[in-house]
Amino acid sequence: MSYDDWRYNDFNTKLRQEVLKILLHKYGHQLEGTEPKYSTKSIYECAHDWISQGHKTSFGVVKYYEAYYK
């Protein structure tokens, strides 16, 4: 990865933080216990994929997570 990778520019870094905040708030509390319903890995992979696909807002990320990572 180089420093000029568009997925890691200032805008996308802030968007990634927003997406992670949304997903962790919605699903993070369900990570605890002996058999977690959702994994931290799936949440971070979803955020990475969301940004890599070129999304410009976080709108729809919960539906995307539910469709592809749940």
PQR file with spaces between the fields and no chain letter, atoms N, CA, C, O and H, PARSE charges and radii, in Angstrom:
ATOM       1  N    MET     1       0.842   -1.168    0.000 -0.4000 1.5000
ATOM       2  CA   MET     1       0.000    0.000    0.000 -0.0000 2.0000
ATOM       3  C    MET     1       0.888    1.233    0.000  0.5500 1.7000
ATOM       4  O    MET     1       1.830    1.332    0.786 -0.5500 1.4000
ATOM       5  N    SER     2       0.585    2.153   -0.872 -0.4000 1.5000
ATOM       6  CA   SER     2       1.330    3.407   -0.891 -0.0000 2.0000
ATOM       7  C    SER     2       0.506    4.489   -0.214  0.5500 1.7000
ATOM       8  O    SER     2      -0.694    4.327    0.010 -0.5500 1.4000
ATOM       9  H    SER     2      -0.180    2.072   -1.510  0.4000 1.0000
ATOM      10  N    TYR     3       1.164    5.586    0.107 -0.4000 1.5000
ATOM      11  CA   TYR     3       0.491    6.666    0.802 -0.0000 2.0000
ATOM      12  C    TYR     3      -0.490    7.415   -0.090  0.5500 1.7000
ATOM      13  O    TYR     3      -1.307    8.184    0.416 -0.5500 1.4000
ATOM      14  H    TYR     3       2.138    5.717   -0.075  0.4000 1.0000
ATOM      15  N    ASP     4      -0.432    7.213   -1.390 -0.4000 1.5000
ATOM      16  CA   ASP     4      -1.370    7.882   -2.277 -0.0000 2.0000
ATOM      17  C    ASP     4      -2.557    6.990   -2.637  0.5500 1.7000
ATOM      18  O    ASP     4      -3.295    7.302   -3.572 -0.5500 1.4000
ATOM      19  H    ASP     4       0.232    6.588   -1.801  0.4000 1.0000
ATOM      20  N    ASP     5      -2.751    5.902   -1.923 -0.4000 1.5000
ATOM      21  CA   ASP     5      -3.896    5.014   -2.133 -0.0000 2.0000
ATOM      22  C    ASP     5      -5.165    5.784   -1.774  0.5500 1.7000
ATOM      23  O    ASP     5      -5.310    6.251   -0.644 -0.5500 1.4000
ATOM      24  H    ASP     5      -2.152    5.648   -1.164  0.4000 1.0000
ATOM      25  N    TRP     6      -6.084    5.919   -2.730 -0.4000 1.5000
ATOM      26  CA   TRP     6      -7.293    6.717   -2.536 -0.0000 2.0000
ATOM      27  C    TRP     6      -8.167    6.204   -1.402  0.5500 1.7000
ATOM      28  O    TRP     6      -8.939    6.973   -0.829 -0.5500 1.4000
ATOM      29  H    TRP     6      -5.966    5.540   -3.648  0.4000 1.0000
ATOM      30  N    ARG     7      -8.067    4.932   -1.067 -0.4000 1.5000
ATOM      31  CA   ARG     7      -8.893    4.381    0.017 -0.0000 2.0000
ATOM      32  C    ARG     7      -8.472    4.906    1.375  0.5500 1.7000
ATOM      33  O    ARG     7      -9.217    4.790    2.348 -0.5500 1.4000
ATOM      34  H    ARG     7      -7.441    4.307   -1.533  0.4000 1.0000
ATOM      35  N    TYR     8      -7.285    5.480    1.446 -0.4000 1.5000
ATOM      36  CA   TYR     8      -6.761    5.945    2.727 -0.0000 2.0000
ATOM      37  C    TYR     8      -6.511    7.445    2.747  0.5500 1.7000
ATOM      38  O    TYR     8      -5.728    7.929    3.564 -0.5500 1.4000
ATOM      39  H    TYR     8      -6.680    5.574    0.655  0.4000 1.0000
ATOM      40  N    ASN     9      -7.165    8.189    1.860 -0.4000 1.5000
ATOM      41  CA   ASN     9      -7.031    9.640    1.920 -0.0000 2.0000
ATOM      42  C    ASN     9      -7.826   10.149    3.129  0.5500 1.7000
ATOM      43  O    ASN     9      -8.523    9.376    3.785 -0.5500 1.4000
ATOM      44  H    ASN     9      -7.801    7.796    1.196  0.4000 1.0000
ATOM      45  N    ASP    10      -7.719   11.440    3.417 -0.4000 1.5000
ATOM      46  CA   ASP    10      -8.360   11.989    4.613 -0.0000 2.0000
ATOM      47  C    ASP    10      -9.867   11.753    4.623  0.5500 1.7000
ATOM      48  O    ASP    10     -10.430   11.364    5.647 -0.5500 1.4000
ATOM      49  H    ASP    10      -7.153   12.068    2.883  0.4000 1.0000
ATOM      50  N    PHE    11     -10.520   11.987    3.486 -0.4000 1.5000
ATOM      51  CA   PHE    11     -11.973   11.821    3.423 -0.0000 2.0000
ATOM      52  C    PHE    11     -12.377   10.380    3.721  0.5500 1.7000
ATOM      53  O    PHE    11     -13.265   10.136    4.539 -0.5500 1.4000
ATOM      54  H    PHE    11     -10.063   12.302    2.655  0.4000 1.0000
ATOM      55  N    ASN    12     -11.727    9.431    3.061 -0.4000 1.5000
ATOM      56  CA   ASN    12     -12.098    8.028    3.240 -0.0000 2.0000
ATOM      57  C    ASN    12     -11.706    7.490    4.609  0.5500 1.7000
ATOM      58  O    ASN    12     -12.352    6.577    5.123 -0.5500 1.4000
ATOM      59  H    ASN    12     -11.006    9.629    2.398  0.4000 1.0000
ATOM      60  N    THR    13     -10.672    8.037    5.194 -0.4000 1.5000
ATOM      61  CA   THR    13     -10.300    7.639    6.548 -0.0000 2.0000
ATOM      62  C    THR    13     -11.382    8.072    7.531  0.5500 1.7000
ATOM      63  O    THR    13     -11.752    7.317    8.430 -0.5500 1.4000
ATOM      64  H    THR    13     -10.148    8.779    4.777  0.4000 1.0000
ATOM      65  N    LYS    14     -11.883    9.282    7.356 -0.4000 1.5000
ATOM      66  CA   LYS    14     -12.972    9.759    8.224 -0.0000 2.0000
ATOM      67  C    LYS    14     -14.248    8.976    7.978  0.5500 1.7000
ATOM      68  O    LYS    14     -14.969    8.652    8.922 -0.5500 1.4000
ATOM      69  H    LYS    14     -11.582    9.896    6.626  0.4000 1.0000
ATOM      70  N    LEU    15     -14.536    8.668    6.721 -0.4000 1.5000
ATOM      71  CA   LEU    15     -15.713    7.870    6.404 -0.0000 2.0000
ATOM      72  C    LEU    15     -15.583    6.468    7.005  0.5500 1.7000
ATOM      73  O    LEU    15     -16.556    5.931    7.534 -0.5500 1.4000
ATOM      74  H    LEU    15     -13.951    8.931    5.954  0.4000 1.0000
ATOM      75  N    ARG    16     -14.403    5.881    6.930 -0.4000 1.5000
ATOM      76  CA   ARG    16     -14.161    4.553    7.513 -0.0000 2.0000
ATOM      77  C    ARG    16     -14.430    4.599    9.024  0.5500 1.7000
ATOM      78  O    ARG    16     -15.037    3.680    9.574 -0.5500 1.4000
ATOM      79  H    ARG    16     -13.612    6.318    6.500  0.4000 1.0000
ATOM      80  N    GLN    17     -13.984    5.655    9.684 -0.4000 1.5000
ATOM      81  CA   GLN    17     -14.227    5.806   11.117 -0.0000 2.0000
ATOM      82  C    GLN    17     -15.721    5.887   11.402  0.5500 1.7000
ATOM      83  O    GLN    17     -16.209    5.279   12.354 -0.5500 1.4000
ATOM      84  H    GLN    17     -13.491    6.401    9.237  0.4000 1.0000
ATOM      85  N    GLU    18     -16.443    6.635   10.582 -0.4000 1.5000
ATOM      86  CA   GLU    18     -17.890    6.765   10.750 -0.0000 2.0000
ATOM      87  C    GLU    18     -18.589    5.422   10.552  0.5500 1.7000
ATOM      88  O    GLU    18     -19.470    5.054   11.329 -0.5500 1.4000
ATOM      89  H    GLU    18     -16.047    7.129    9.808  0.4000 1.0000
ATOM      90  N    VAL    19     -18.193    4.697    9.516 -0.4000 1.5000
ATOM      91  CA   VAL    19     -18.781    3.390    9.232 -0.0000 2.0000
ATOM      92  C    VAL    19     -18.501    2.419   10.384  0.5500 1.7000
ATOM      93  O    VAL    19     -19.400    1.702   10.823 -0.5500 1.4000
ATOM      94  H    VAL    19     -17.477    4.995    8.886  0.4000 1.0000
ATOM      95  N    LEU    20     -17.271    2.395   10.866 -0.4000 1.5000
ATOM      96  CA   LEU    20     -16.938    1.519   11.989 -0.0000 2.0000
ATOM      97  C    LEU    20     -17.735    1.890   13.233  0.5500 1.7000
ATOM      98  O    LEU    20     -18.206    1.011   13.955 -0.5500 1.4000
ATOM      99  H    LEU    20     -16.541    2.978   10.510  0.4000 1.0000
ATOM     100  N    LYS    21     -17.886    3.174   13.483 -0.4000 1.5000
ATOM     101  CA   LYS    21     -18.658    3.628   14.636 -0.0000 2.0000
ATOM     102  C    LYS    21     -20.097    3.132   14.545  0.5500 1.7000
ATOM     103  O    LYS    21     -20.646    2.640   15.531 -0.5500 1.4000
ATOM     104  H    LYS    21     -17.504    3.888   12.897  0.4000 1.0000
ATOM     105  N    ILE    22     -20.706    3.257   13.379 -0.4000 1.5000
ATOM     106  CA   ILE    22     -22.081    2.803   13.173 -0.0000 2.0000
ATOM     107  C    ILE    22     -22.191    1.300   13.392  0.5500 1.7000
ATOM     108  O    ILE    22     -23.064    0.841   14.129 -0.5500 1.4000
ATOM     109  H    ILE    22     -20.260    3.656   12.578  0.4000 1.0000
ATOM     110  N    LEU    23     -21.317    0.538   12.758 -0.4000 1.5000
ATOM     111  CA   LEU    23     -21.397   -0.924   12.846 -0.0000 2.0000
ATOM     112  C    LEU    23     -21.083   -1.432   14.249  0.5500 1.7000
ATOM     113  O    LEU    23     -21.746   -2.341   14.749 -0.5500 1.4000
ATOM     114  H    LEU    23     -20.608    0.911   12.160  0.4000 1.0000
ATOM     115  N    LEU    24     -20.081   -0.847   14.875 -0.4000 1.5000
ATOM     116  CA   LEU    24     -19.735   -1.293   16.230 -0.0000 2.0000
ATOM     117  C    LEU    24     -20.834   -0.924   17.219  0.5500 1.7000
ATOM     118  O    LEU    24     -21.105   -1.674   18.157 -0.5500 1.4000
ATOM     119  H    LEU    24     -19.543   -0.109   14.469  0.4000 1.0000
ATOM     120  N    HIS    25     -21.465    0.224   17.014 -0.4000 1.5000
ATOM     121  CA   HIS    25     -22.565    0.618   17.897 -0.0000 2.0000
ATOM     122  C    HIS    25     -23.740   -0.352   17.745  0.5500 1.7000
ATOM     123  O    HIS    25     -24.362   -0.746   18.732 -0.5500 1.4000
ATOM     124  H    HIS    25     -21.245    0.834   16.252  0.4000 1.0000
ATOM     125  N    LYS    26     -24.033   -0.728   16.513 -0.4000 1.5000
ATOM     126  CA   LYS    26     -25.179   -1.606   16.249 -0.0000 2.0000
ATOM     127  C    LYS    26     -24.893   -3.068   16.602  0.5500 1.7000
ATOM     128  O    LYS    26     -25.761   -3.753   17.144 -0.5500 1.4000
ATOM     129  H    LYS    26     -23.528   -0.408   15.711  0.4000 1.0000
ATOM     130  N    TYR    27     -23.700   -3.545   16.301 -0.4000 1.5000
ATOM     131  CA   TYR    27     -23.399   -4.973   16.462 -0.0000 2.0000
ATOM     132  C    TYR    27     -22.324   -5.287   17.500  0.5500 1.7000
ATOM     133  O    TYR    27     -22.186   -6.443   17.901 -0.5500 1.4000
ATOM     134  H    TYR    27     -22.995   -2.989   15.861  0.4000 1.0000
ATOM     135  N    GLY    28     -21.576   -4.309   17.935 -0.4000 1.5000
ATOM     136  CA   GLY    28     -20.455   -4.545   18.844 -0.0000 2.0000
ATOM     137  C    GLY    28     -20.848   -5.125   20.175  0.5500 1.7000
ATOM     138  O    GLY    28     -20.108   -5.930   20.739 -0.5500 1.4000
ATOM     139  H    GLY    28     -21.689   -3.370   17.609  0.4000 1.0000
ATOM     140  N    HIS    29     -22.006   -4.733   20.698 -0.4000 1.5000
ATOM     141  CA   HIS    29     -22.436   -5.258   21.992 -0.0000 2.0000
ATOM     142  C    HIS    29     -22.778   -6.741   21.910  0.5500 1.7000
ATOM     143  O    HIS    29     -22.906   -7.410   22.935 -0.5500 1.4000
ATOM     144  H    HIS    29     -22.607   -4.079   20.240  0.4000 1.0000
ATOM     145  N    GLN    30     -22.924   -7.243   20.716 -0.4000 1.5000
ATOM     146  CA   GLN    30     -23.253   -8.654   20.528 -0.0000 2.0000
ATOM     147  C    GLN    30     -21.996   -9.493   20.275  0.5500 1.7000
ATOM     148  O    GLN    30     -22.090  -10.654   19.879 -0.5500 1.4000
ATOM     149  H    GLN    30     -22.820   -6.699   19.883  0.4000 1.0000
ATOM     150  N    LEU    31     -20.825   -8.902   20.505 -0.4000 1.5000
ATOM     151  CA   LEU    31     -19.565   -9.620   20.314 -0.0000 2.0000
ATOM     152  C    LEU    31     -19.164  -10.404   21.559  0.5500 1.7000
ATOM     153  O    LEU    31     -18.384  -11.353   21.478 -0.5500 1.4000
ATOM     154  H    LEU    31     -20.749   -7.958   20.827  0.4000 1.0000
ATOM     155  N    GLU    32     -19.701  -10.004   22.706 -0.4000 1.5000
ATOM     156  CA   GLU    32     -19.321  -10.630   23.973 -0.0000 2.0000
ATOM     157  C    GLU    32     -19.989  -11.996   24.116  0.5500 1.7000
ATOM     158  O    GLU    32     -20.965  -12.300   23.430 -0.5500 1.4000
ATOM     159  H    GLU    32     -20.334   -9.233   22.772  0.4000 1.0000
ATOM     160  N    GLY    33     -19.455  -12.796   25.002 -0.4000 1.5000
ATOM     161  CA   GLY    33     -20.071  -14.086   25.302 -0.0000 2.0000
ATOM     162  C    GLY    33     -19.300  -15.245   24.701  0.5500 1.7000
ATOM     163  O    GLY    33     -18.283  -15.058   24.034 -0.5500 1.4000
ATOM     164  H    GLY    33     -18.662  -12.549   25.559  0.4000 1.0000
ATOM     165  N    THR    34     -19.792  -16.424   24.945 -0.4000 1.5000
ATOM     166  CA   THR    34     -19.098  -17.616   24.485 -0.0000 2.0000
ATOM     167  C    THR    34     -19.254  -17.821   22.983  0.5500 1.7000
ATOM     168  O    THR    34     -18.326  -18.289   22.324 -0.5500 1.4000
ATOM     169  H    THR    34     -20.619  -16.576   25.487  0.4000 1.0000
ATOM     170  N    GLU    35     -20.414  -17.478   22.436 -0.4000 1.5000
ATOM     171  CA   GLU    35     -20.635  -17.606   21.001 -0.0000 2.0000
ATOM     172  C    GLU    35     -21.129  -16.265   20.457  0.5500 1.7000
ATOM     173  O    GLU    35     -22.335  -16.036   20.362 -0.5500 1.4000
ATOM     174  H    GLU    35     -21.168  -17.099   22.971  0.4000 1.0000
ATOM     175  N    PRO    36     -20.205  -15.392   20.104 -0.5600 1.5000
ATOM     176  CA   PRO    36     -20.638  -14.081   19.615  0.2800 2.0000
ATOM     177  C    PRO    36     -21.435  -14.209   18.315  0.5500 1.7000
ATOM     178  O    PRO    36     -21.124  -15.029   17.451 -0.5500 1.4000
ATOM     179  N    LYS    37     -22.457  -13.385   18.207 -0.4000 1.5000
ATOM     180  CA   LYS    37     -23.304  -13.430   17.024 -0.0000 2.0000
ATOM     181  C    LYS    37     -22.597  -12.795   15.831  0.5500 1.7000
ATOM     182  O    LYS    37     -22.762  -13.241   14.695 -0.5500 1.4000
ATOM     183  H    LYS    37     -22.709  -12.719   18.909  0.4000 1.0000
ATOM     184  N    TYR    38     -21.813  -11.756   16.093 -0.4000 1.5000
ATOM     185  CA   TYR    38     -21.082  -11.052   15.039 -0.0000 2.0000
ATOM     186  C    TYR    38     -19.613  -10.974   15.424  0.5500 1.7000
ATOM     187  O    TYR    38     -19.277  -10.892   16.606 -0.5500 1.4000
ATOM     188  H    TYR    38     -21.680  -11.394   17.015  0.4000 1.0000
ATOM     189  N    SER    39     -18.742  -11.000   14.427 -0.4000 1.5000
ATOM     190  CA   SER    39     -17.313  -10.931   14.741 -0.0000 2.0000
ATOM     191  C    SER    39     -16.755   -9.547   14.434  0.5500 1.7000
ATOM     192  O    SER    39     -17.225   -8.848   13.536 -0.5500 1.4000
ATOM     193  H    SER    39     -19.015  -11.067   13.467  0.4000 1.0000
ATOM     194  N    THR    40     -15.754   -9.183   15.196 -0.4000 1.5000
ATOM     195  CA   THR    40     -15.056   -7.926   14.934 -0.0000 2.0000
ATOM     196  C    THR    40     -14.463   -7.960   13.531  0.5500 1.7000
ATOM     197  O    THR    40     -14.455   -6.951   12.826 -0.5500 1.4000
ATOM     198  H    THR    40     -15.373   -9.751   15.924  0.4000 1.0000
ATOM     199  N    LYS    41     -13.973   -9.113   13.138 -0.4000 1.5000
ATOM     200  CA   LYS    41     -13.385   -9.263   11.811 -0.0000 2.0000
ATOM     201  C    LYS    41     -14.394   -8.918   10.720  0.5500 1.7000
ATOM     202  O    LYS    41     -14.060   -8.207    9.773 -0.5500 1.4000
ATOM     203  H    LYS    41     -13.980   -9.932   13.711  0.4000 1.0000
ATOM     204  N    SER    42     -15.616   -9.412   10.843 -0.4000 1.5000
ATOM     205  CA   SER    42     -16.616   -9.129    9.806 -0.0000 2.0000
ATOM     206  C    SER    42     -16.973   -7.650    9.763  0.5500 1.7000
ATOM     207  O    SER    42     -17.239   -7.111    8.689 -0.5500 1.4000
ATOM     208  H    SER    42     -15.887   -9.990   11.612  0.4000 1.0000
ATOM     209  N    ILE    43     -16.982   -6.986   10.913 -0.4000 1.5000
ATOM     210  CA   ILE    43     -17.280   -5.555   10.962 -0.0000 2.0000
ATOM     211  C    ILE    43     -16.180   -4.767   10.263  0.5500 1.7000
ATOM     212  O    ILE    43     -16.474   -3.869    9.473 -0.5500 1.4000
ATOM     213  H    ILE    43     -16.765   -7.423   11.786  0.4000 1.0000
ATOM     214  N    TYR    44     -14.921   -5.086   10.539 -0.4000 1.5000
ATOM     215  CA   TYR    44     -13.809   -4.371    9.903 -0.0000 2.0000
ATOM     216  C    TYR    44     -13.716   -4.689    8.411  0.5500 1.7000
ATOM     217  O    TYR    44     -13.398   -3.812    7.609 -0.5500 1.4000
ATOM     218  H    TYR    44     -14.682   -5.815   11.180  0.4000 1.0000
ATOM     219  N    GLU    45     -13.989   -5.929    8.041 -0.4000 1.5000
ATOM     220  CA   GLU    45     -13.979   -6.280    6.615 -0.0000 2.0000
ATOM     221  C    GLU    45     -15.082   -5.544    5.866  0.5500 1.7000
ATOM     222  O    GLU    45     -14.879   -5.090    4.739 -0.5500 1.4000
ATOM     223  H    GLU    45     -14.247   -6.641    8.693  0.4000 1.0000
ATOM     224  N    CYS    46     -16.231   -5.427    6.484 -0.4000 1.5000
ATOM     225  CA   CYS    46     -17.339   -4.699    5.869 -0.0000 2.0000
ATOM     226  C    CYS    46     -16.959   -3.233    5.661  0.5500 1.7000
ATOM     227  O    CYS    46     -17.203   -2.677    4.591 -0.5500 1.4000
ATOM     228  H    CYS    46     -16.396   -5.796    7.399  0.4000 1.0000
ATOM     229  N    ALA    47     -16.371   -2.614    6.663 -0.4000 1.5000
ATOM     230  CA   ALA    47     -15.955   -1.208    6.540 -0.0000 2.0000
ATOM     231  C    ALA    47     -14.931   -1.052    5.420  0.5500 1.7000
ATOM     232  O    ALA    47     -15.014   -0.111    4.631 -0.5500 1.4000
ATOM     233  H    ALA    47     -16.173   -3.066    7.532  0.4000 1.0000
ATOM     234  N    HIS    48     -13.981   -1.955    5.348 -0.4000 1.5000
ATOM     235  CA   HIS    48     -12.967   -1.898    4.296 -0.0000 2.0000
ATOM     236  C    HIS    48     -13.611   -2.036    2.915  0.5500 1.7000
ATOM     237  O    HIS    48     -13.311   -1.267    2.002 -0.5500 1.4000
ATOM     238  H    HIS    48     -13.914   -2.720    5.990  0.4000 1.0000
ATOM     239  N    ASP    49     -14.484   -3.008    2.774 -0.4000 1.5000
ATOM     240  CA   ASP    49     -15.148   -3.226    1.488 -0.0000 2.0000
ATOM     241  C    ASP    49     -16.028   -2.043    1.108  0.5500 1.7000
ATOM     242  O    ASP    49     -16.083   -1.661   -0.061 -0.5500 1.4000
ATOM     243  H    ASP    49     -14.728   -3.633    3.516  0.4000 1.0000
ATOM     244  N    TRP    50     -16.711   -1.465    2.076 -0.4000 1.5000
ATOM     245  CA   TRP    50     -17.581   -0.310    1.830 -0.0000 2.0000
ATOM     246  C    TRP    50     -16.778    0.839    1.224  0.5500 1.7000
ATOM     247  O    TRP    50     -17.195    1.453    0.242 -0.5500 1.4000
ATOM     248  H    TRP    50     -16.667   -1.775    3.025  0.4000 1.0000
ATOM     249  N    ILE    51     -15.638    1.116    1.816 -0.4000 1.5000
ATOM     250  CA   ILE    51     -14.783    2.196    1.319 -0.0000 2.0000
ATOM     251  C    ILE    51     -14.190    1.811   -0.037  0.5500 1.7000
ATOM     252  O    ILE    51     -14.161    2.631   -0.954 -0.5500 1.4000
ATOM     253  H    ILE    51     -15.299    0.618    2.614  0.4000 1.0000
ATOM     254  N    SER    52     -13.727    0.593   -0.166 -0.4000 1.5000
ATOM     255  CA   SER    52     -13.091    0.140   -1.404 -0.0000 2.0000
ATOM     256  C    SER    52     -14.038    0.159   -2.595  0.5500 1.7000
ATOM     257  O    SER    52     -13.598    0.280   -3.738 -0.5500 1.4000
ATOM     258  H    SER    52     -13.750   -0.074    0.580  0.4000 1.0000
ATOM     259  N    GLN    53     -15.324    0.040   -2.338 -0.4000 1.5000
ATOM     260  CA   GLN    53     -16.312    0.090   -3.412 -0.0000 2.0000
ATOM     261  C    GLN    53     -16.652    1.518   -3.822  0.5500 1.7000
ATOM     262  O    GLN    53     -17.437    1.727   -4.746 -0.5500 1.4000
ATOM     263  H    GLN    53     -15.682   -0.058   -1.410  0.4000 1.0000
ATOM     264  N    GLY    54     -16.071    2.495   -3.146 -0.4000 1.5000
ATOM     265  CA   GLY    54     -16.230    3.877   -3.556 -0.0000 2.0000
ATOM     266  C    GLY    54     -17.407    4.622   -2.966  0.5500 1.7000
ATOM     267  O    GLY    54     -17.770    5.692   -3.455 -0.5500 1.4000
ATOM     268  H    GLY    54     -15.433    2.325   -2.395  0.4000 1.0000
ATOM     269  N    HIS    55     -18.013    4.073   -1.917 -0.4000 1.5000
ATOM     270  CA   HIS    55     -19.127    4.783   -1.284 -0.0000 2.0000
ATOM     271  C    HIS    55     -18.646    6.109   -0.721  0.5500 1.7000
ATOM     272  O    HIS    55     -17.527    6.207   -0.217 -0.5500 1.4000
ATOM     273  H    HIS    55     -17.718    3.204   -1.519  0.4000 1.0000
ATOM     274  N    LYS    56     -19.485    7.125   -0.806 -0.4000 1.5000
ATOM     275  CA   LYS    56     -19.121    8.467   -0.335 -0.0000 2.0000
ATOM     276  C    LYS    56     -19.816    8.854    0.956  0.5500 1.7000
ATOM     277  O    LYS    56     -19.481    9.876    1.555 -0.5500 1.4000
ATOM     278  H    LYS    56     -20.394    7.046   -1.215  0.4000 1.0000
ATOM     279  N    THR    57     -20.793    8.043    1.399 -0.4000 1.5000
ATOM     280  CA   THR    57     -21.468    8.267    2.671 -0.0000 2.0000
ATOM     281  C    THR    57     -21.615    6.931    3.382  0.5500 1.7000
ATOM     282  O    THR    57     -21.355    5.873    2.809 -0.5500 1.4000
ATOM     283  H    THR    57     -21.065    7.213    0.912  0.4000 1.0000
ATOM     284  N    SER    58     -22.031    6.995    4.624 -0.4000 1.5000
ATOM     285  CA   SER    58     -22.269    5.766    5.388 -0.0000 2.0000
ATOM     286  C    SER    58     -23.703    5.265    5.212  0.5500 1.7000
ATOM     287  O    SER    58     -24.053    4.200    5.721 -0.5500 1.4000
ATOM     288  H    SER    58     -22.243    7.855    5.090  0.4000 1.0000
ATOM     289  N    PHE    59     -24.522    6.016    4.504 -0.4000 1.5000
ATOM     290  CA   PHE    59     -25.915    5.636    4.305 -0.0000 2.0000
ATOM     291  C    PHE    59     -26.009    4.270    3.618  0.5500 1.7000
ATOM     292  O    PHE    59     -25.481    4.073    2.524 -0.5500 1.4000
ATOM     293  H    PHE    59     -24.237    6.881    4.091  0.4000 1.0000
ATOM     294  N    GLY    60     -26.683    3.348    4.274 -0.4000 1.5000
ATOM     295  CA   GLY    60     -26.874    2.011    3.715 -0.0000 2.0000
ATOM     296  C    GLY    60     -25.911    0.960    4.217  0.5500 1.7000
ATOM     297  O    GLY    60     -26.037   -0.212    3.864 -0.5500 1.4000
ATOM     298  H    GLY    60     -27.112    3.508    5.163  0.4000 1.0000
ATOM     299  N    VAL    61     -24.953    1.355    5.035 -0.4000 1.5000
ATOM     300  CA   VAL    61     -23.937    0.382    5.453 -0.0000 2.0000
ATOM     301  C    VAL    61     -24.515   -0.713    6.347  0.5500 1.7000
ATOM     302  O    VAL    61     -24.033   -1.845    6.311 -0.5500 1.4000
ATOM     303  H    VAL    61     -24.852    2.308    5.323  0.4000 1.0000
ATOM     304  N    VAL    62     -25.522   -0.408    7.137 -0.4000 1.5000
ATOM     305  CA   VAL    62     -26.131   -1.432    7.991 -0.0000 2.0000
ATOM     306  C    VAL    62     -26.826   -2.475    7.126  0.5500 1.7000
ATOM     307  O    VAL    62     -26.674   -3.672    7.369 -0.5500 1.4000
ATOM     308  H    VAL    62     -25.914    0.511    7.166  0.4000 1.0000
ATOM     309  N    LYS    63     -27.569   -2.053    6.143 -0.4000 1.5000
ATOM     310  CA   LYS    63     -28.239   -2.997    5.227 -0.0000 2.0000
ATOM     311  C    LYS    63     -27.198   -3.827    4.475  0.5500 1.7000
ATOM     312  O    LYS    63     -27.386   -5.025    4.262 -0.5500 1.4000
ATOM     313  H    LYS    63     -27.693   -1.081    5.946  0.4000 1.0000
ATOM     314  N    TYR    64     -26.106   -3.186    4.078 -0.4000 1.5000
ATOM     315  CA   TYR    64     -25.023   -3.891    3.386 -0.0000 2.0000
ATOM     316  C    TYR    64     -24.424   -4.956    4.299  0.5500 1.7000
ATOM     317  O    TYR    64     -24.206   -6.090    3.874 -0.5500 1.4000
ATOM     318  H    TYR    64     -25.953   -2.213    4.251  0.4000 1.0000
ATOM     319  N    TYR    65     -24.159   -4.597    5.541 -0.4000 1.5000
ATOM     320  CA   TYR    65     -23.601   -5.558    6.496 -0.0000 2.0000
ATOM     321  C    TYR    65     -24.558   -6.737    6.677  0.5500 1.7000
ATOM     322  O    TYR    65     -24.148   -7.897    6.657 -0.5500 1.4000
ATOM     323  H    TYR    65     -24.336   -3.675    5.887  0.4000 1.0000
ATOM     324  N    GLU    66     -25.828   -6.418    6.852 -0.4000 1.5000
ATOM     325  CA   GLU    66     -26.823   -7.476    7.069 -0.0000 2.0000
ATOM     326  C    GLU    66     -26.949   -8.390    5.850  0.5500 1.7000
ATOM     327  O    GLU    66     -27.202   -9.586    5.994 -0.5500 1.4000
ATOM     328  H    GLU    66     -26.161   -5.475    6.868  0.4000 1.0000
ATOM     329  N    ALA    67     -26.775   -7.839    4.672 -0.4000 1.5000
ATOM     330  CA   ALA    67     -26.904   -8.642    3.457 -0.0000 2.0000
ATOM     331  C    ALA    67     -25.685   -9.525    3.193  0.5500 1.7000
ATOM     332  O    ALA    67     -25.830  -10.642    2.696 -0.5500 1.4000
ATOM     333  H    ALA    67     -26.569   -6.867    4.556  0.4000 1.0000
ATOM     334  N    TYR    68     -24.497   -9.044    3.517 -0.4000 1.5000
ATOM     335  CA   TYR    68     -23.284   -9.746    3.106 -0.0000 2.0000
ATOM     336  C    TYR    68     -22.414  -10.298    4.241  0.5500 1.7000
ATOM     337  O    TYR    68     -21.549  -11.136    3.989 -0.5500 1.4000
ATOM     338  H    TYR    68     -24.378   -8.137    3.921  0.4000 1.0000
ATOM     339  N    TYR    69     -22.617   -9.856    5.460 -0.4000 1.5000
ATOM     340  CA   TYR    69     -21.701  -10.263    6.542 -0.0000 2.0000
ATOM     341  C    TYR    69     -22.387  -10.907    7.723  0.5500 1.7000
ATOM     342  O    TYR    69     -21.702  -11.432    8.600 -0.5500 1.4000
ATOM     343  H    TYR    69     -23.320   -9.175    5.665  0.4000 1.0000
ATOM     344  N    LYS    70     -23.660  -10.895    7.787 -0.4000 1.5000
ATOM     345  CA   LYS    70     -24.383  -11.413    8.933 -0.0000 2.0000
ATOM     346  C    LYS    70     -24.456  -12.926    8.891  0.5500 1.7000
ATOM     347  O    LYS    70     -25.035  -13.541    9.787 -0.5500 1.4000
ATOM     348  H    LYS    70     -24.217  -10.468    7.074  0.4000 1.0000
